[in-house]
């Protein structure tokens, strides 16, 4: 079985943002245990920025917020983070290898193939890939922002059977336990919907960038990839083995969908932010939803927001309900000027498709 195991910042650092060596070693021992059972494991870790802050005396109230400083901090912290992983795995007789990824590695086909080939070869060589986002050079406009989505996309990349996301709670609860002592564990999710997303709430700890909401969003990505997801507590002994074995009560299990999306469409649907909304008529809704057509200018009846060519946009019907997302081929002002026109009436040089079907994801 091929497994992606992700552990968050709050689970491997203390309140000062310093790496907890014991926590990393526990995680690595559990990874080693699964390898002994014959499984292939890809580890996804957070913690580079949190690890770099103390080294630069920038923790606590002095924590920076500007992108360039955080990128510099991650460059300092990433080497410290990997040093701990290397030593922990080495003590278990395992070689680990650092893999730093960015969103474009999933959206650009050639980059995607390179990343997939590298990780697969590492697994063939008996190496445990340790994956993190390439925060030091990430474009703030097109970055993951948390490693939950990264882990879900890696699970798709390597054709994983299971994605385990380890956190500081036992899984998704019915309410925030800090506010409701009666909150209980949701053990199984068949479909991630708006009700579940509202239960998941907002951001997590100060040291981390995610939270349960980001894990549910990541679980949706993985489920669309045909991957079973388990959200579980990192502090539970033997949690990885229990999650992979499907033991009841180990955490929250999100069941996979029967149909998989391609890596590019996963990136469009979940990894890139929509810059605006294109409103289309009923005929275009039917053509896109039922007949897998591209969106043409003739079907456009409105443009909301400003976006450039190649930006992501949401597509909505006449009632305002969003039903799809895609990469638009013309800027907002150009689209507004050609909305409703037939292809034969378009000016020279204007693309005939507003959103090509290869760049379009119809949402359930």
C-alpha positions in Angstrom: 0.0 0.0 0.0 1.2 3.5 -0.8 0.7 6.0 2.0 1.1 9.8 2.4 1.5 10.8 6.1 1.3 14.5 6.9 2.1 16.1 10.3 1.4 19.7 11.2 3.5 22.4 12.8 1.6 22.3 16.1 2.4 18.6 16.5 6.2 18.9 16.1 6.9 22.3 17.7 6.5 23.7 21.2 4.8 26.9 22.2 8.0 28.8 21.4 8.1 27.5 17.8 11.1 25.3 18.6 11.2 21.8 17.0 10.3 19.0 19.4 12.8 16.4 18.5 10.9 13.7 20.5 7.7 14.4 18.4 9.6 14.1 15.1 11.3 10.9 16.3 7.9 9.4 17.3 6.5 10.2 13.9 9.6 8.7 12.2 9.3 5.5 14.2 5.7 5.1 13.1 6.7 5.6 9.5 9.4 3.0 10.0 6.9 0.6 11.4 4.7 0.9 8.3 7.7 0.3 6.1 8.4 -2.9 8.0 4.9 -4.0 7.1 5.8 -3.5 3.4 4.2 -0.2 2.8 5.7 2.7 0.8 5.5 6.0 2.7 5.8 9.7 1.7 6.1 12.1 4.7 4.7 15.6 4.4 5.9 18.0 7.1 5.2 21.5 8.1 7.4 23.5 10.5 10.1 25.3 8.5 8.9 28.8 9.3 8.2 27.9 12.9 11.7 26.3 13.2 13.4 29.4 11.7 11.8 32.0 14.0 13.7 31.1 17.2 17.0 30.9 15.3 16.5 34.5 14.2 15.0 35.7 17.5 11.7 36.5 15.7 9.3 34.4 17.7 6.4 35.6 20.0 5.3 39.2 19.6 8.1 39.8 17.2 6.8 37.3 14.6 7.0 38.9 11.2 4.1 39.1 8.8 5.6 40.3 5.5 6.1 37.7 2.9 9.8 38.3 2.2 10.8 38.0 5.8 8.7 34.8 6.2 10.4 33.4 3.1 13.8 34.2 4.6 12.8 32.6 7.9 11.7 29.4 6.1 15.1 29.1 4.4 16.7 29.2 7.8 14.2 26.8 9.4 14.0 24.3 6.6 17.6 23.1 7.0 17.1 22.8 10.8 13.9 20.9 10.3 15.5 18.4 7.8 18.5 18.0 10.1 16.1 16.6 12.8 14.4 14.3 10.3 17.7 13.0 8.8 19.0 12.1 12.3 15.7 10.5 13.4 15.5 8.3 10.3 19.2 7.5 10.3 18.8 6.2 13.8 16.2 3.8 12.4 18.4 2.7 9.5 16.4 4.7 6.9 17.6 7.2 4.4 15.3 10.3 4.0 15.3 12.8 1.1 14.1 16.4 1.0 11.5 17.3 -1.7 10.4 20.9 -1.9 7.3 21.6 -4.0 5.3 24.5 -5.2 1.7 24.8 -6.7 3.1 25.1 -10.3 4.6 21.7 -9.9 1.1 20.4 -10.1 -0.4 22.8 -12.6 2.4 22.6 -15.3 2.4 19.2 -16.9 6.1 18.9 -17.3 6.8 20.0 -13.7 4.2 17.5 -12.5 5.9 14.6 -14.4 9.3 15.6 -13.0 7.9 15.7 -9.4 6.1 12.4 -9.8 9.2 10.7 -11.3 11.5 12.0 -8.6 9.3 10.8 -5.7 8.6 7.5 -7.3 12.3 6.9 -7.8 13.1 7.8 -4.2 10.5 5.2 -3.1 12.0 2.6 -5.4 15.4 3.3 -3.8 14.0 2.7 -0.4 14.1 6.4 0.6 11.5 8.1 2.6 10.7 11.4 0.8 10.1 14.3 3.2 8.0 16.8 1.4 7.4 20.5 2.3 6.3 23.6 0.4 9.1 25.6 -1.1 8.3 28.6 1.1 11.6 30.3 0.5 10.8 31.1 -3.1 7.0 30.6 -3.3 5.0 33.3 -5.0 2.6 34.7 -2.4 -0.2 34.8 -5.0 0.1 31.1 -5.9 1.1 29.2 -2.9 -0.6 26.5 -0.9 -0.6 28.5 2.3 -0.8 25.3 4.4 0.6 21.8 3.9 -2.8 20.1 4.1 -3.6 20.9 0.4 0.0 20.0 -0.5 -0.4 16.6 1.1 -3.6 16.0 -0.7 -2.0 16.8 -4.1 1.0 14.7 -3.3 -1.4 11.8 -2.5 -2.8 12.2 -6.1 0.7 12.6 -7.5 1.9 9.3 -6.2 -1.4 7.4 -6.6 -1.6 6.9 -2.8 -4.2 4.5 -1.3 -4.4 6.4 2.0 -3.7 10.0 3.2 -3.2 10.3 7.0 -3.2 13.9 8.3 -1.9 14.1 11.9 -3.0 17.0 14.0 -3.4 18.1 17.6 -7.0 16.9 17.9 -8.4 13.4 17.6 -10.2 14.3 14.3 -13.1 16.4 13.2 -15.4 17.0 16.1 -19.1 18.1 16.0 -18.1 21.4 17.6 -15.1 23.3 18.9 -14.3 21.5 22.2 -13.0 24.7 23.7 -16.5 26.1 23.4 -18.6 23.0 23.7 -17.4 20.2 26.1 -20.0 17.8 24.6 -18.3 17.9 21.2 -17.8 14.3 19.9 -15.7 12.7 17.1 -17.2 12.4 13.6 -15.9 9.0 12.6 -16.9 8.8 8.9 -17.7 11.3 6.2 -19.1 10.1 2.9 -19.2 13.5 1.2 -17.7 16.9 2.3 -20.5 19.5 2.1 -21.1 23.0 3.3 -22.4 21.8 6.7 -19.2 19.9 7.4 -17.1 22.8 6.3 -18.9 25.1 8.7 -18.4 22.6 11.5 -14.6 22.6 10.7 -14.4 26.3 11.6 -11.4 28.5 11.1 -7.6 28.6 11.5 -5.6 26.4 13.9 -2.8 27.4 16.2 -0.6 30.5 16.0 2.4 28.4 15.0 0.6 26.6 12.2 -1.1 28.0 9.1 -3.9 25.5 8.8 -6.6 24.3 11.1 -9.5 21.8 10.7 -11.1 23.8 7.9 -7.9 23.4 5.8 -7.8 19.6 6.6 -11.4 19.2 5.4 -10.6 21.2 2.3 -7.6 18.9 1.7 -9.7 15.8 2.4 -12.1 16.9 -0.3 -9.2 17.2 -2.8 -7.9 13.7 -1.8 -11.4 12.2 -2.0 -11.7 13.6 -5.5 -8.4 11.8 -6.2 -9.9 8.4 -5.1 -7.8 8.5 -1.9 -9.1 7.4 1.5 -8.3 10.1 4.1 -7.9 9.8 7.9 -7.6 12.9 10.1 -6.3 11.8 13.5 -4.4 12.9 16.6 -0.6 12.8 16.3 -0.3 12.1 20.1 -2.2 8.8 19.9 0.3 5.9 20.1 0.4 3.8 17.0 -1.8 6.2 15.1 -0.3 5.7 11.7 -0.7 1.9 11.7 -4.2 2.2 13.2 -5.2 4.7 10.5 -3.9 2.6 7.6 -5.5 -0.5 9.0 -8.8 1.2 9.3 -9.3 0.7 13.0 -12.6 2.2 14.2 -12.4 5.3 16.2 -8.8 6.2 15.2 -10.0 9.5 13.8 -12.2 10.9 11.1 -12.3 8.9 7.9 -13.3 10.7 4.6 -14.3 8.2 2.0 -13.0 8.5 -1.6 -15.2 9.5 -4.5 -15.6 6.8 -7.3 -14.4 9.2 -10.0 -10.9 10.8 -10.0 -10.0 14.3 -11.3 -6.8 14.8 -13.2 -3.9 16.6 -11.4 -4.4 19.8 -13.5 -8.1 19.9 -12.7 -7.5 19.3 -9.0 -5.1 22.3 -9.1 -7.7 24.5 -10.8 -10.5 23.4 -8.5 -8.7 23.6 -5.2 -5.2 25.0 -5.3 -5.6 28.4 -7.1 -7.8 31.2 -5.9 -10.7 32.5 -8.1 -10.3 36.1 -9.1 -13.8 36.8 -10.2 -17.1 35.3 -11.4 -18.4 34.9 -14.9 -22.2 34.6 -15.1 -23.6 32.4 -18.0 -27.0 31.7 -19.4 -29.0 28.5 -18.9 -27.9 27.2 -22.3 -24.2 27.5 -21.3 -24.9 25.9 -17.9 -26.4 22.8 -19.7 -23.6 22.7 -22.3 -20.9 22.8 -19.6 -22.5 20.5 -17.1 -24.0 17.9 -19.3 -22.1 17.9 -22.6 -18.5 18.7 -21.5 -18.3 21.8 -23.8 -16.1 24.9 -23.6 -17.6 28.2 -22.6 -18.0 30.5 -25.5 -18.6 34.3 -25.4 -22.2 33.8 -26.6 -23.1 32.1 -23.3 -21.7 34.9 -21.1 -24.3 37.4 -19.6 -22.2 39.0 -16.9 -18.7 39.6 -15.4 -18.1 40.2 -11.7 -14.6 41.3 -10.4 -11.4 42.0 -12.2 -9.2 39.2 -13.5 -6.6 38.8 -16.2 -6.1 36.2 -18.9 -5.2 32.7 -17.4 -6.6 33.6 -14.0 -9.0 31.3 -12.3 -12.7 32.3 -12.2 -15.9 30.8 -10.9 -18.8 30.2 -13.3 -22.3 30.9 -12.1 -25.8 30.4 -13.6 -28.4 33.2 -14.0 -29.5 32.7 -10.4 -26.0 33.3 -9.1 -25.3 29.7 -8.1 -21.6 28.7 -8.7 -21.4 25.4 -10.6 -17.9 25.4 -12.0 -14.4 26.8 -11.9 -11.9 27.3 -14.7 -9.0 29.3 -16.2 -10.3 32.2 -18.2 -8.5 33.0 -21.5 -9.4 36.8 -21.6 -9.2 39.6 -19.1 -12.4 40.9 -17.4 -12.7 44.1 -19.5 -12.3 42.2 -22.8 -14.8 39.6 -21.7 -17.3 42.3 -20.8 -17.0 43.8 -24.2 -17.6 40.5 -26.1 -20.2 39.0 -23.7 -23.1 37.5 -25.7 -21.4 37.7 -29.1 -21.3 34.8 -31.5 -17.9 33.4 -32.5 -18.2 34.9 -36.0 -18.7 38.4 -34.5 -15.5 38.3 -32.4 -12.7 40.8 -33.1 -9.5 39.4 -34.6 -7.1 37.9 -32.1 -9.7 37.2 -29.4 -9.8 33.6 -28.3 -13.0 31.8 -29.3 -13.2 30.0 -26.0 -13.6 32.0 -22.8 -12.8 28.9 -20.7 -11.7 25.8 -22.6 -13.1 22.5 -21.4 -9.6 21.2 -20.5 -9.3 24.1 -18.1 -12.8 23.6 -16.6 -14.0 21.8 -13.5 -17.7 21.2 -12.9 -18.4 21.2 -9.2 -21.0 18.8 -7.6 
